[in-house]
Each structure stands twice: as structure tokens, then as C-alpha cells.
Amino acid sequence: MASSKAELEAEELQKTSGDEGATPITACSARKRHCVAGTLRTVTLRPRGGAPALEAELYDGTDVINLVWLGRRRIAGIDPGRRLRAEGLVSVQDGRKVMFNPRYELRGGS
């Protein structure tokens, strides 16, 4: 059977994230520190409480998590398509996993 392009990309992301020692996003639980790795799908500026906040959606082939940097309008290298490894406390807001002000490492190209 042939796999779709999206399925093949998801499998590759899962493999590379696992090679980096990251926890699969689907296995991350709330109120615990986790290290995740994947590809940024979207990067948007969304004000929170009147202050700027840079928000990025990270996908690792299993699930997505929103990474939010409060007080930031832009971070060099945080662009859609970029590989990234992030570490921080996971919380759940409106049914979505979120990590505020995570420590991060930019990985190979976009």
C-alpha cells in the first residue's frame, strides 16, 4: 500500500524528533516539563492582555503544541518551516497544549 505524502512526512518527523531525545507531543501531559522537537507550521503575533505575544505552532508528526513567547513581537529564526527543539512547562488552554516562554534551539534549515 502507498502512504500519502503527509503520512510519510509525519513518520519522518516522529523519527527525527525521537532521535533528538524529545517526548512525542501526543504523550506530553499538562503541568509537567517536557522537551519537544518538530517543525514550525505557523508563526503569528497575537496580543495577550494588551502585550505582544509571538505564537508558533510546532508539529512533530504526532500532535501540535503552541509555543508562546510573551512580550515578543519577533524572534530571529522563528519562521514557518523551521525545525526547532523546545523545553518548558506544558499547560492546556481551550483543549490545546501550550508552552509559555520555552527554552529553544533552532535546528537545521527551513
N, C-alpha and C positions, 0 to 999 in steps of 0.2 A: 504494500500500500504506500501511496505517496503522501508525505506530510506537507501541509501548507507552509508557505514561507514564514508566516507568523509563528507557527509551531516550532519550526527549525530555529528561528531567532530566539524564541523563549528557551528552548533547550540549551542553546549556546550560552545565553545569559546566565542560566542556572549553573552551568558548568564553571564558567569563569568566576562567578560570584563565590561559588564553593571553594575554588582554588585560592581565593583571597582570604579564606577563613571567615567569611561573612555568614550571618544567620539568614536563611531564606525569609523574606518579608512576611510570607504567609504564616511562619512559625513565631513571629515576634509577638510578645504579649505586652499588654498595657502595664505601665508603671514599672518597667524593667529596662535596664540599659542593654542596648544591642548594637552590634556592628552590622551594617548592611552595605551592599555594593550593587551597582547596576548602571543603567543608562538614564539620563535625564530626558523625560519626554517633553515637558513644558516648563517654562520659567516665566513667572508673571509678577508684577508689582501689585500688591493688594494692601491697601491701608488697613491697619488693625488699631482700633481705638484712637484714630486720628494720627497715628505714627506710621511711617512707611514700613513695609514688610516685604521682603523678597521671598517668593514661594516657588518651589520647584517640585515636580512630581517625578519620583525615582521609581523605575521599573526594573525588576530583577528576573523576570520570567515566571515568577510565581504570583506576585501581587504588586501593588503600588503603595508607596508611603509618601506623604507630603513633607518636605523639608522646608522649614520656615526660619528665616533669619530676620529677627525683629530689629527695626531701626536701620535697615539697609535698603538702598534703592538699587544697587548693582554690586556684584562681586565678580571680579575678573575671572574668566574661565568657567563661570557657571552659565552654561548655554545649553539649549536643547541639543541632544545627540551626544553630549559629553559623558564619558564614563566617570564614575565617582564612587568613592567609599566614604561612608559617614558613620559616626558613632554618637550615640546620645540616648536620652530617656524617651521611650515611646509612650505616647498617650493616644487616646481615641477621642475624636471630636466629630459629632454628627455621623458616627459609624465609619469614619475614615482614620487610618493610622497617621499620626503626625509626630514629627521630631522637631522641637524648637531649638534654635541656635546650635545645631550639631557641629562637632569637630568633623572636618572633612579633608580628604586627599583627592586631588584631581588625578585621574588615571589616563591611560593612552587615549589619543585623539578622538575627534568627533566625527 
